[in-house]
Amino acid sequence: MKNKFLNIVLIAIIVMTWTACQQDGATTTKPKPSKSGQQTAPSKPKVNYPKFDETSAYNHIQKQVDFGPRVPGTPEHKMCADWLKEEMSLTADKVIVQEAKLTVFDGKQVPMYNVISSYNPSSKNRIMLSAHWDTRPFADQDADESKADQPIQGANDGASGVGVLIALGESLKANPLKNIGVDIVFWDVEDYGKGEAETYCLGSQHWSNNKHNPSYRAKYGILLDMVGAKNAIFKQEGYSVHYAPQVVKKVWEAGHKAGYSGFFPFAKVDPITDDHKFLNEMGDIPTIDIIQYDRKSFPNSNGFFPHWHTHEDNMDKIDKRTLKAVGQTLLTVLYDEDAN
């Protein structure tokens, strides 16, 4: 009898508490029941992904190659720098060229032009996309030793990442982001190195120590390098996994979501020194590298695609389907980020 009385009192207290919460407006919103009577989870916002224009990317690669080798300190290098600024000004809200004189491995001083383009610059929630645009001053991996001291065209090693990002900028112009901002950066003096790892990636090292805006911050960064070859496979590079594992996961899942799982297998490879290493360690930007690299697949070219640092790195090696896979994956990442 005593237990029955206590149960009645407890029920009365629960009812009174619930009534008070109702009056105070402290109710919990529940998912609406469906016609079948079952509760449904809140729907995610529908995302409209722009279609990446791989033909535009290809044409912008061709334009860079048409200048000739873009070796720092040459007229072709300066002409291409001016063109990059002009081209990005067509789509970006703001374009800055960071200039400096840098000393390369042999003691020579060369001009540096980092081209920095911003979309939706008022947003504090920013993502950095980047690629290097200069080319190797010598073909040290070429089978023809008589041409080893001549500069390469760099269609894949340099121009491919830039071409993808220029075309991506066109998508951002036509389909403005609402909640996030994007910075597209073209690094200079990346490939003028020899020997020690620190002799490479001088443009990104300079920026990391001398940011164009001292207060600049990015949620994360994605670097593109050698992203245009036919049948390319992009495995998860070691430094990327170490410094920014969640970004790797996000990008590779986006590649699968966009329908390009064959290009983005969930497989890991060794670390490789590239611009992202210095952006992580010196620039405080958690950055990953989308790069065709695998020592097991390419043992004769240090893990890179077979025409790396040779005169065969020309437009014949560029494939539009690979450009599409990379570009559409990036658009999926950005517009998912913007919606969420």
C-alpha positions as CSV (number, residue, x, y, z in Angstrom):
1,M,0.0,0.0,0.0
2,K,2.9,2.3,0.9
3,N,4.6,1.6,-2.4
4,K,1.4,2.3,-4.3
5,F,1.0,5.7,-2.5
6,L,4.6,6.6,-3.4
7,N,4.1,5.8,-7.0
8,I,1.0,8.0,-7.1
9,V,3.0,10.9,-5.6
10,L,5.9,10.4,-8.1
11,I,3.5,10.4,-11.0
12,A,1.9,13.6,-9.8
13,I,5.4,15.3,-9.5
14,I,6.3,14.3,-13.0
15,V,3.0,15.7,-14.4
16,M,3.5,18.9,-12.6
17,T,7.1,19.3,-13.8
18,W,6.1,18.6,-17.4
19,T,3.3,21.2,-17.2
20,A,5.6,23.8,-15.8
21,C,8.1,23.2,-18.6
22,Q,5.3,23.5,-21.2
23,Q,4.4,26.9,-19.7
24,D,8.0,28.1,-19.6
25,G,8.5,27.1,-23.3
26,A,11.2,24.5,-22.3
27,T,9.9,21.7,-24.5
28,T,12.2,19.6,-26.7
29,T,11.5,19.7,-30.4
30,K,11.0,16.1,-31.7
31,P,11.2,14.9,-35.3
32,K,7.8,14.9,-37.0
33,P,6.2,11.6,-37.4
34,S,5.9,10.3,-41.0
35,K,2.6,9.2,-42.5
36,S,3.4,5.7,-41.3
37,G,3.6,6.9,-37.8
38,Q,7.4,6.5,-37.5
39,Q,9.6,9.4,-36.6
40,T,12.0,10.7,-39.3
41,A,15.4,12.3,-38.8
42,P,15.8,16.0,-39.8
43,S,16.9,16.2,-43.4
44,K,20.3,17.5,-44.4
45,P,20.4,20.6,-46.6
46,K,20.4,19.8,-50.3
47,V,23.7,20.7,-51.9
48,N,23.9,21.9,-55.5
49,Y,27.4,21.0,-56.8
50,P,28.7,22.9,-59.8
51,K,30.0,20.8,-62.6
52,F,33.8,21.1,-62.9
53,D,34.9,22.2,-66.4
54,E,37.8,19.9,-67.3
55,T,38.2,21.4,-70.7
56,S,38.8,24.8,-69.2
57,A,41.4,23.3,-66.9
58,Y,43.1,21.6,-69.8
59,N,43.2,24.9,-71.8
60,H,44.7,26.7,-68.9
61,I,47.4,24.1,-68.7
62,Q,48.1,24.5,-72.4
63,K,48.4,28.3,-72.0
64,Q,51.1,27.9,-69.3
65,V,53.0,25.4,-71.5
66,D,52.7,27.8,-74.4
67,F,54.8,30.3,-72.4
68,G,57.6,27.8,-72.4
69,P,59.5,26.7,-69.2
70,R,58.5,29.0,-66.3
71,V,61.9,29.0,-64.7
72,P,62.3,31.8,-62.1
73,G,64.3,34.7,-63.4
74,T,63.4,34.2,-67.1
75,P,61.2,36.4,-69.3
76,E,58.8,33.5,-69.7
77,H,58.5,33.3,-65.9
78,K,57.5,36.9,-65.6
79,M,55.1,36.8,-68.5
80,C,53.3,33.8,-66.9
81,A,53.2,35.6,-63.5
82,D,51.5,38.6,-65.1
83,W,49.1,36.3,-66.9
84,L,48.2,34.4,-63.7
85,K,47.4,37.7,-61.9
86,E,45.2,38.9,-64.8
87,E,43.5,35.5,-65.2
88,M,42.6,35.2,-61.5
89,S,41.3,38.8,-61.4
90,L,38.5,37.7,-63.7
91,T,37.0,35.5,-61.1
92,A,38.4,36.4,-57.6
93,D,37.3,39.2,-55.3
94,K,40.9,40.1,-54.5
95,V,44.3,39.2,-56.0
96,I,47.6,39.9,-54.4
97,V,51.1,39.1,-55.8
98,Q,53.6,38.6,-53.0
99,E,57.1,39.5,-54.4
100,A,60.5,38.8,-53.0
101,K,64.1,37.9,-54.0
102,L,65.0,34.4,-52.9
103,T,68.4,32.6,-52.9
104,V,68.3,29.1,-54.6
105,F,70.6,26.1,-53.9
106,D,73.5,27.4,-56.0
107,G,73.6,30.8,-54.4
108,K,71.8,32.6,-57.3
109,Q,69.1,35.1,-56.4
110,V,65.8,34.8,-58.3
111,P,62.5,36.7,-58.3
112,M,59.5,35.1,-56.5
113,Y,55.9,35.8,-57.3
114,N,53.3,34.1,-55.1
115,V,49.9,34.8,-56.6
116,I,47.2,34.9,-53.9
117,S,43.5,35.1,-54.9
118,S,40.6,35.4,-52.5
119,Y,36.9,34.5,-52.8
120,N,34.4,35.8,-50.3
121,P,37.2,37.6,-48.4
122,S,34.8,38.8,-45.6
123,S,34.4,35.2,-44.3
124,K,36.6,34.3,-41.4
125,N,36.0,30.6,-42.1
126,R,38.6,30.0,-44.8
127,I,40.1,27.1,-46.9
128,M,43.3,27.4,-48.8
129,L,43.8,25.6,-52.1
130,S,47.2,25.8,-53.7
131,A,49.7,24.5,-56.3
132,H,53.1,25.6,-57.6
133,W,53.4,27.2,-61.0
134,D,57.2,27.4,-61.7
135,T,59.0,24.7,-63.6
136,R,62.2,22.7,-63.1
137,P,65.3,24.5,-64.5
138,F,66.9,21.2,-65.6
139,A,65.7,17.7,-66.7
140,D,67.8,15.8,-64.2
141,Q,65.7,12.6,-64.7
142,D,65.8,12.6,-68.5
143,A,67.2,9.5,-70.3
144,D,69.0,11.8,-72.8
145,E,71.9,13.2,-70.8
146,S,72.6,15.8,-73.5
147,K,69.3,17.5,-72.5
148,A,69.6,17.1,-68.8
149,D,70.6,20.7,-68.2
150,Q,67.7,22.1,-70.2
151,P,64.4,23.3,-68.5
152,I,61.3,21.2,-68.8
153,Q,57.8,22.2,-69.9
154,G,56.2,21.0,-66.7
155,A,52.7,20.2,-68.0
156,N,51.9,17.9,-65.2
157,D,54.5,19.0,-62.6
158,G,53.3,22.4,-62.0
159,A,50.8,23.4,-64.7
160,S,48.2,20.7,-64.0
161,G,47.4,21.9,-60.4
162,V,47.3,25.5,-61.5
163,G,44.9,24.7,-64.4
164,V,42.6,22.8,-62.1
165,L,42.5,25.7,-59.7
166,I,41.9,28.4,-62.3
167,A,38.9,26.4,-63.6
168,L,37.7,25.9,-60.0
169,G,37.9,29.7,-59.6
170,E,35.5,30.0,-62.5
171,S,33.0,27.7,-60.7
172,L,33.3,29.9,-57.5
173,K,32.6,33.0,-59.5
174,A,29.5,31.5,-61.2
175,N,28.3,29.9,-57.9
176,P,29.3,32.1,-55.0
177,L,29.9,30.5,-51.6
178,K,27.7,31.9,-48.8
179,N,29.4,30.8,-45.6
180,I,33.0,30.1,-46.3
181,G,35.9,31.8,-48.0
182,V,38.5,30.3,-50.3
183,D,42.0,31.4,-51.0
184,I,43.7,30.0,-54.2
185,V,47.5,30.4,-54.0
186,F,50.0,29.7,-56.7
187,W,53.4,29.1,-55.1
188,D,56.6,30.1,-56.9
189,V,60.2,28.8,-56.7
190,E,59.0,25.3,-55.7
191,D,61.1,23.2,-58.1
192,Y,64.4,25.1,-58.1
193,G,66.0,22.8,-55.6
194,K,68.7,20.2,-55.4
195,G,69.9,18.0,-52.6
196,E,68.5,19.0,-49.2
197,A,64.7,19.1,-48.9
198,E,64.8,22.7,-47.7
199,T,66.2,23.9,-51.0
200,Y,62.8,23.2,-52.5
201,C,59.4,24.9,-51.9
202,L,61.0,28.3,-51.3
203,G,57.9,30.3,-52.2
204,S,55.7,28.5,-49.6
205,Q,58.5,28.7,-47.1
206,H,58.8,32.5,-47.6
207,W,55.0,32.9,-47.3
208,S,54.9,30.8,-44.1
209,N,57.4,33.2,-42.5
210,N,56.0,36.3,-44.1
211,K,52.3,35.9,-44.6
212,H,50.6,38.4,-46.9
213,N,48.3,39.2,-43.9
214,P,49.9,38.5,-40.5
215,S,46.5,37.6,-39.0
216,Y,45.7,35.2,-41.8
217,R,44.2,31.8,-40.7
218,A,42.7,28.9,-42.7
219,K,40.7,26.1,-41.3
220,Y,42.8,23.8,-43.6
221,G,44.6,23.6,-46.9
222,I,44.7,21.3,-49.9
223,L,47.8,21.3,-52.2
224,L,47.7,19.9,-55.7
225,D,50.8,18.6,-57.4
226,M,51.0,16.5,-60.5
227,V,47.2,15.9,-60.8
228,G,46.8,15.6,-64.6
229,A,48.3,12.4,-65.9
230,K,46.3,9.6,-67.4
231,N,45.2,6.8,-65.0
232,A,46.6,8.7,-62.1
233,I,46.0,7.3,-58.6
234,F,46.1,9.5,-55.6
235,K,47.0,7.7,-52.4
236,Q,47.1,9.2,-49.0
237,E,50.6,10.8,-48.6
238,G,52.4,10.4,-45.3
239,Y,52.8,14.0,-44.1
240,S,49.1,14.6,-45.0
241,V,48.0,11.7,-42.8
242,H,50.3,12.8,-40.0
243,Y,49.4,16.5,-39.8
244,A,45.8,16.6,-41.1
245,P,44.2,13.1,-40.9
246,Q,40.6,14.5,-40.7
247,V,41.2,16.6,-43.9
248,V,42.5,13.5,-45.7
249,K,39.4,11.6,-44.6
250,K,37.1,14.5,-45.8
251,V,38.7,14.8,-49.2
252,W,39.0,11.1,-50.0
253,E,35.4,10.5,-48.9
254,A,34.4,13.4,-51.2
255,G,36.2,11.8,-54.1
256,H,34.2,8.6,-53.5
257,K,31.0,10.6,-53.2
258,A,31.6,12.4,-56.4
259,G,32.1,9.1,-58.2
260,Y,35.9,8.9,-58.5
261,S,36.8,6.2,-56.0
262,G,39.2,4.7,-58.5
263,F,41.3,7.9,-58.3
264,F,41.2,8.1,-54.5
265,P,41.8,4.7,-52.9
266,F,41.9,4.5,-49.1
267,A,45.6,3.5,-49.2
268,K,48.6,5.2,-47.6
269,V,52.1,5.9,-49.0
270,D,55.3,7.4,-47.6
271,P,55.8,11.1,-46.8
272,I,57.2,13.3,-49.5
273,T,58.6,16.8,-49.2
274,D,56.3,19.3,-50.9
275,D,54.8,22.7,-50.2
276,H,52.4,21.2,-47.7
277,K,55.2,20.1,-45.4
278,F,56.3,23.7,-44.8
279,L,52.7,25.0,-44.6
280,N,52.1,22.5,-41.8
281,E,55.4,23.0,-39.9
282,M,56.0,26.7,-40.5
283,G,52.7,28.2,-41.6
284,D,50.4,26.6,-39.1
285,I,47.9,25.6,-41.7
286,P,46.9,21.9,-41.5
287,T,47.4,21.0,-45.2
288,I,47.2,17.8,-47.3
289,D,48.8,17.0,-50.6
290,I,46.9,15.4,-53.5
291,I,49.8,14.1,-55.5
292,Q,50.5,11.1,-57.8
293,Y,53.2,9.4,-55.7
294,D,53.9,5.7,-54.9
295,R,57.4,4.2,-54.7
296,K,56.0,0.7,-55.3
297,S,54.3,1.7,-58.5
298,F,57.1,3.9,-59.8
299,P,60.4,2.7,-58.4
300,N,62.4,4.0,-61.4
301,S,61.3,7.6,-60.9
302,N,61.5,8.0,-57.1
303,G,57.9,7.3,-56.7
304,F,56.6,9.9,-59.2
305,F,54.9,9.5,-62.5
306,P,57.2,8.1,-65.2
307,H,57.9,11.4,-67.0
308,W,58.7,13.4,-63.8
309,H,61.6,15.9,-64.3
310,T,62.0,14.9,-68.0
311,H,61.3,16.6,-71.3
312,E,58.4,14.1,-71.8
313,D,56.3,16.1,-69.2
314,N,54.3,17.7,-71.9
315,M,50.6,18.1,-73.0
316,D,50.5,14.6,-74.3
317,K,50.6,13.3,-70.8
318,I,47.6,15.4,-69.6
319,D,44.2,13.6,-69.4
320,K,40.9,15.4,-69.0
321,R,39.3,12.6,-67.0
322,T,42.0,13.0,-64.3
323,L,41.5,16.7,-64.2
324,K,37.7,16.2,-63.8
325,A,38.2,13.7,-61.0
326,V,40.3,16.2,-59.0
327,G,38.3,19.3,-59.7
328,Q,34.9,17.7,-59.0
329,T,36.3,16.3,-55.7
330,L,37.4,19.7,-54.6
331,L,34.0,21.3,-55.5
332,T,32.3,18.5,-53.5
333,V,34.5,19.4,-50.5
334,L,33.9,23.1,-50.7
335,Y,30.1,23.1,-51.3
336,D,29.6,20.5,-48.6
337,E,31.6,22.7,-46.2
338,D,29.6,25.7,-47.2
339,A,26.3,24.0,-46.7
340,N,27.2,22.5,-43.3
